[in-house]
């Protein structure tokens, strides 16, 4: 969608509000038609004049439009977003709020966000965190993602996830070190990483991220909200509280 089209839709939203009574003072200043209703030209003139006098409403209208569109996309994909691959989650199995993280093991911002996740999990026993591998930064990212998903199938996701981050940037050496730390058999890991369901999961994560217009990692989904980047503990906590309030 072009910027001009977005402006048009935003203006249309303003017009709708005005016709619903949001611009009664403005409409009162216009000459009514014989039937007491405004024709199209009158509405367009009111909207045009109002926007020219209050251009600050345009960014707000665009933000609302984008948020509404994103909420619809999240709703359509919610079941897939919130369903973890095997044991690829932390926290409450049947949590009342689900925080989804798209991440890459080569992403420093993702690594820096791990303490925020652990703090939230320690404080919120109703929270479920679902991890979605999105290896977009390097070939090693892809290998780390496959190893992580294999660990999930062995019931070792949380431990491996943290061990791999602690081992540094993803590499054959760091993957092997993390596997050894959690007790995964090296030979089984090497063969298991090529399983079809693991490749399918990564492909599906890429598709989901594209549908959300995610431009990098980490990308978070909670409730109807999509947050981009290492937004920090406070922002995540506020988003979780908003999602929880919307359920009640």
Steps between C-alpha positions, in 0.01 A plus 500: 500500500635842404524789744233685300261207525562478873425872537177448305390217728587703806296792368212263427511389861478862613205554269323197643545632851367839396191348343440306820480818698863568571488830309165640602646843564660511158191376318287757678707772335418368153184574306282190524336345199120521483473153653735587786767255375847589370586406146835351395652835401418650839652206686815512289538873560457459877755218511747693284476814708523312828811306392668818373434667834600194705768308303621341824210253482644330190780303675256393770245388242765306307625333819145397589440365152822297505431370852151389396636324192773328702248389763300332225811321369589380850148370558507302175830336594461479877466122523824444309684781677419380849550127441860409587706249308533197729632639830608838360349712774555620855262578784144385553392225263145639497586863572226761472734725298744384232808702406645391166860584410644471150876488550838414350786355705740734317296803608664692785172675579331162542774389737467826694124442532538161670538648853178695442319178409638318802397787728146499359473122538618518862241764586202387290389141556219537248735587213594264219793593272505332160827515307500508121835453327556755224853434368552792262844634591739223396538137396611426856169645620323231302711224650441636851125515436493139383699386804266694729192341348658156534561578868132597529402154378722351772336710774817709543398824329529748787838372615644479150360842407684666788814290461530595134462870575760467776741331256518809279421549132369188330766273353572128482704539817238691699223262392712203605583665834133571573401145403764356730386721787144370485595141423393466137669220305716659226428234239126507565504879485686505168250265335193637675557857386410402143155368593217615275288642779788725607546642149124546470487688830768747393327555164170561678663746739634695204153508347341616825763772543437624147126513562569719803730721290781428745817674388744350749554329832382496763136542402239448772132412482274524804126541490428709190831684517818458297815657644831532318849499648645468847219701656600411857337362810262790569354505149451123496340505843261777393407311182434184701281694746304651209447157343386358833258787561348448154420139590309598815 
